[in-house]
Amino acid sequence: MEADPLFGRPWKIAGRFDTFEGADKKRKQLSSNKNLQVKVKRQLKGFVVKTRSAPAEQPRRLSRKKQRKEMMNDS
């Protein structure tokens, strides 16, 4: 089982708001960027918008057995 590449990646605070509506507006504005993950967290006093960059999708490596099988099929 592979480890999640996002596990343990830190979130940065993009803003603090008194109402959810203000935080949601900021979240929608920031979520237009596809390379950015955005969330709204409720706290004791208000709401916080947090962001972190999403890693680019990396192609999965095939096992040696599957690589050999594909090479045999291509020939």
Contacts in CASP RR format, 6 or more apart in sequence:
PFRMAT RR
TARGET T0000
AUTHOR 0000-0000-0000
METHOD contacts of the structure
MODEL  1
MEADPLFGRPWKIAGRFDTFEGADKKRKQLSSNKNLQVKVKRQLKGFVVK
TRSAPAEQPRRLSRKKQRKEMMNDS
5 55 0 8 1.000
6 37 0 8 1.000
6 52 0 8 1.000
6 54 0 8 1.000
6 55 0 8 1.000
9 52 0 8 1.000
10 52 0 8 1.000
11 39 0 8 1.000
11 50 0 8 1.000
11 51 0 8 1.000
11 52 0 8 1.000
12 50 0 8 1.000
12 51 0 8 1.000
12 52 0 8 1.000
13 48 0 8 1.000
13 49 0 8 1.000
13 50 0 8 1.000
14 26 0 8 1.000
14 30 0 8 1.000
14 38 0 8 1.000
14 49 0 8 1.000
14 50 0 8 1.000
14 51 0 8 1.000
15 23 0 8 1.000
15 26 0 8 1.000
15 48 0 8 1.000
15 49 0 8 1.000
16 46 0 8 1.000
16 47 0 8 1.000
16 48 0 8 1.000
16 49 0 8 1.000
17 23 0 8 1.000
17 26 0 8 1.000
17 46 0 8 1.000
17 47 0 8 1.000
17 48 0 8 1.000
17 49 0 8 1.000
18 46 0 8 1.000
18 47 0 8 1.000
19 46 0 8 1.000
19 47 0 8 1.000
20 40 0 8 1.000
20 42 0 8 1.000
20 47 0 8 1.000
22 47 0 8 1.000
23 40 0 8 1.000
23 46 0 8 1.000
23 47 0 8 1.000
23 48 0 8 1.000
23 49 0 8 1.000
24 40 0 8 1.000
26 49 0 8 1.000
27 38 0 8 1.000
27 39 0 8 1.000
27 40 0 8 1.000
27 49 0 8 1.000
30 36 0 8 1.000
30 38 0 8 1.000
30 49 0 8 1.000
30 51 0 8 1.000
31 38 0 8 1.000
34 54 0 8 1.000
35 53 0 8 1.000
35 54 0 8 1.000
35 56 0 8 1.000
36 51 0 8 1.000
36 52 0 8 1.000
36 53 0 8 1.000
36 54 0 8 1.000
37 51 0 8 1.000
37 52 0 8 1.000
37 53 0 8 1.000
37 54 0 8 1.000
38 49 0 8 1.000
38 50 0 8 1.000
38 51 0 8 1.000
39 49 0 8 1.000
39 50 0 8 1.000
39 51 0 8 1.000
40 47 0 8 1.000
40 48 0 8 1.000
40 49 0 8 1.000
40 50 0 8 1.000
41 47 0 8 1.000
41 48 0 8 1.000
41 49 0 8 1.000
41 50 0 8 1.000
62 70 0 8 1.000
END
